[in-house]
Structures are given as C-alpha cells and as structure tokens.
Amino acid sequence: MLLSELPVEITKQLSNLEVMEKQTVTFDCEVSKPNQVAIWFQGADKIEPGVGDWERFRVEVDGHIHRLIIENVHLEDAKKYSCTIKDKKTSATLSVKGMCLLDLIC
C-alpha cells in the first residue's frame, strides 16, 4: 500500500493590519509543512521583492512561517495582500494612517 503525502495546509491565516505611514509592517502566515514556496500578491499584482516598485518589500521563510515585510510604508500601500502556497491562499488588508492630520503641511 502506498501512502500519499498530506497536502499543505495554512495553519495560521494572514491578519488585517493597520500601520502609520513610514513605519514597517509584517504580514505572516504559517503552513503545515516547512520550506514551501510562497507567492505574495498586492491586489492582483505579484510582488517581486527588491525589484523596481517592490524595493521596500522583503519576503522571508523561517521553516513553517512565511513573512512579507514592507518598509517605509506609503499611503498607497493600503491594499489587499495575499499569500499563495500550492493551491492554498490567505488574504488580509493593510490600512495606512497618514502622518499629517487633515492633510495639513507637516
């Protein structure tokens, strides 16, 4: 009898986050198997860490934990983020608060 390998499951979903502009934010999720390949998205756009518009974005894997780190968060980073591993997906929303009240000159 052959034993089939159990599929990868997301054991900790992404959580919605709120951060102040210019701060660093970290999304993290956990999966049932270590060292899986994750693909991160901002809305429908695939994130390519460290390249062009994605230079402030970093991806890390620590065994079962997958992280997306966004440094120096901009107001336009307030979007939906997703992590896909094989056929599993988790999503969350980033809210960004501006540094200036009522958009006055800082």
C-alpha distance (Angstrom), angle and dihedral (degrees) to the residues before:
residue distance angle dihedral
M1 . . .
L2 3.81 . .
L3 3.77 119.8 .
S4 3.76 114.5 -141.2
E5 3.76 119.5 -140.4
L6 3.79 115.2 -106.7
P7 3.81 114.0 -112.5
V8 3.78 121.7 -110.3
E9 3.80 113.1 -95.3
I10 3.79 129.3 -167.1
T11 3.80 103.7 -122.1
K12 3.83 96.6 179.8
Q13 3.81 118.5 34.4
L14 3.80 125.0 -146.6
S15 3.81 113.5 -92.5
N16 3.81 128.1 -140.3
L17 3.80 109.9 -104.0
E18 3.79 136.8 -161.9
V19 3.79 122.7 -159.3
M20 3.78 139.9 167.0
E21 3.79 118.0 -106.9
K22 3.85 113.2 -90.2
Q23 3.83 92.7 24.4
T24 3.81 126.3 114.3
V25 3.79 119.2 -109.6
T26 3.81 130.7 -167.5
F27 3.80 127.1 -157.2
D28 3.78 114.4 -165.6
C29 3.77 137.1 -179.4
E30 3.78 133.4 176.9
V31 3.79 128.9 -137.7
S32 3.79 133.0 -162.9
K33 3.83 95.1 -117.6
P34 3.80 127.0 50.9
N35 3.79 126.8 -117.6
Q36 3.80 98.9 14.3
V37 3.81 121.5 160.7
A38 3.80 112.5 -105.3
I39 3.79 127.6 -166.7
W40 3.81 116.4 -155.0
F41 3.81 125.7 -154.1
Q42 3.79 136.0 -167.6
G43 3.78 101.3 -154.0
A44 3.82 103.6 -46.3
D45 3.83 93.5 -26.5
K46 3.79 119.3 102.9
I47 3.80 110.3 -128.8
E48 3.81 114.4 -125.7
P49 3.84 101.6 -167.6
G50 3.79 116.1 -134.6
V51 3.83 94.7 5.0
G52 3.82 123.5 114.5
D53 3.81 110.6 -56.6
W54 3.81 88.6 9.1
E55 3.85 95.7 61.9
R56 3.84 91.5 113.8
F57 3.82 91.8 52.0
R58 3.81 124.6 91.0
V59 3.82 131.2 -179.4
E60 3.80 123.0 -154.9
V61 3.80 133.4 -178.2
D62 3.80 121.5 -160.4
G63 3.81 106.8 177.8
H64 3.82 104.6 -74.3
I65 3.85 95.0 0.1
H66 3.81 122.5 89.0
R67 3.82 119.1 -168.3
L68 3.78 135.6 -168.7
I69 3.81 111.2 -163.9
I70 3.80 121.0 -167.5
E71 3.80 115.6 -168.2
N72 3.80 125.7 -159.3
V73 3.82 92.1 11.6
H74 3.82 115.6 -142.6
L75 3.81 126.3 -152.5
E76 3.81 89.3 -112.1
D77 3.84 89.8 60.1
A78 3.82 87.7 75.5
K79 3.80 97.7 111.7
K80 3.78 144.1 107.5
Y81 3.82 115.7 -70.9
S82 3.80 125.8 -161.9
C83 3.77 136.8 -170.9
T84 3.81 118.3 -156.5
I85 3.79 122.7 -167.1
K86 3.81 114.6 179.2
D87 3.84 102.8 -48.8
K88 3.83 95.7 -22.6
K89 3.80 124.0 97.1
T90 3.79 137.1 -175.8
S91 3.81 126.2 -175.3
A92 3.80 139.2 -171.1
T93 3.78 138.9 170.9
L94 3.79 128.0 -115.8
S95 3.82 117.5 -147.0
V96 3.80 117.2 -164.3
K97 3.79 123.8 -160.6
G98 3.79 118.1 -154.2
M99 3.78 122.1 -119.5
C100 3.81 93.4 -131.3
L101 3.78 123.3 67.5
L102 3.81 113.5 -125.2
D103 3.83 89.5 -5.5
L104 3.81 91.1 -76.7
I105 3.78 119.6 158.9
C106 3.82 108.6 -80.2
